[in-house]
Amino acid sequence: MIKKNITINFCGRLYNIDEDAYELLNHYTESIRRYYSKIEGGEEVADDIEARIAELFDEQKAQGRVAIDIECTEAIIKRIGELEEITEPDDSEGSDNGSSESGNDDDASTTERIKQGANAFANTIADSAQNAWDTIKSEKKYFRDGQNALLAGVLAGAAQYFGGSLLMWRIIFLVLILIPIPVLDWFGIGGILVVGYIIMAIIAPVAEKPEERLQMQGRSVTPQNIAEEVSKPSRNGTSTLARFLSVLLKIVLCIVGIWLVIIFVGLLGFIAVFFTEPVTWFSTWWNWDNGSYVYDAVKELVWIAGGCGICALGILIYCTFHAIASSNGKVRAMGFGQRMAWFAAFIVCIIVMIAACFKTMTSGRHIEEGLHHMITPNINMITPNIKIEYTTTMTQDSIVDGMDDAQL
Amino acid sequence: MNVDNAKSQMRKGMLEYCVMLLLRDRPHYSSDIIQRLKDADLLVVEGTLYPLLSRLKKDGILTYEWQESTQGPPRKYYVLSEEGRQTLAALDAAWNEIANTVTKLKEF
């Protein structure tokens, strides 16, 4: 097995240490430093402990060990003790042993027993409520799980966060996307899920560091757990069939995802086209010259809507591929700011697109009204006013011309 | 009753006293103290000693001085202060008393 080895400056001396061992050591010393920084004279305790670790490293070096590896670091941490073992429990140990002593069985009447039973029941409920509360309050955080990811690890992260088997999550997700459900039609659920998946892939961080992986699993971040997590083989060797299936599933999911995203953005584009349709429709159908001028005015809006739609689509596709690549460890995952910036850009694009569509829609209506009046012979008299209001100056000119002609 | 727990409580109570005893005759480097305590089966994890030394130092019971070392960086050598010696004498008396009581109770 090959491991990356780095040189660290620890307590003023240089050590060659494996990268995973360094992670572990760094976390350990950091946690000690963080704890003791709050205590008077604590800095010195942390210094002393670090000096002791360095001394033990020196011992290892003297014994001929070239590089400090994870086992060695684990052994040293075990020897010095985890933070909870080291800290002095001076005032944290309250003694409460007066709660369960009123057990005189002499006249334990039925009511008494029922009371006890009810108490026990209430306690169980209180306990489970406490447990649930603890889970919410605990360090468990949502992360995308890169190690178990097929695509971006959103579902793997969900399985870690909410529990349940990953396979079940995947099956339910696929069923909801792929199987048309009559009431909640095709696009409704499937599109929302796919777009939701992509948004999660963009905004949720991927668990990269061992601490993050532990937080994702809801395990406490102790050196022991970190050591376990770090020394775990990153991706367990799966069978050829499983690998083949996962690749197949990936391809299918990619195609379906891209397809659905195109449908989603296409639908928004279609809304724009739909509302501008009356203009083009009228101008071609009636072969009305003024129609084309009206269309020109609205055309910019259509361009804006289309441009924003394409930008949004581009952002989605880029970020999805980035997220997939980062969950496979091929690219460095985006930082928080970067993710938020992309997300904001996406939202802005969508908002501008919708606004442009809406604007197009309202202008389209006015034009439609205008045209409607124009083509109705009975109200020919009103026509010029409306034309002046909603159409171009050229029309006005022609009207003025006409009036001039009449006067002449 | 949890024997291990009681044992660790006893050890904890004794640890300060034992550290002071070790320092009675001559200054010691912290790793030497660790070695001694470990040999005596008084210390489970090494890290426990450092907060304890820090507390004793804060209470004025011991001080330390830096000494050059032939192997590696300078080391802190812990010394019992005058106040520490007085405290140790008091603790000696207390220990004798406890030991006597326990012996008596055992004979009884």
Interface residues (C-beta under 8 A of the other chain):
Chain A: C11 G12 R13 I32 Y36 E40 G41 G42 E44 V45 D48 I49 A51 R52 A54 E55 D58 K78 R79 I80 G81 E82 E85 I86 T87 E88
Chain B: S30 S31 I34 V44 V45 E46 G47 T48 Y50 P51 L52 L53 S54 R55 K57 K58 Q71 G72 P73 K76
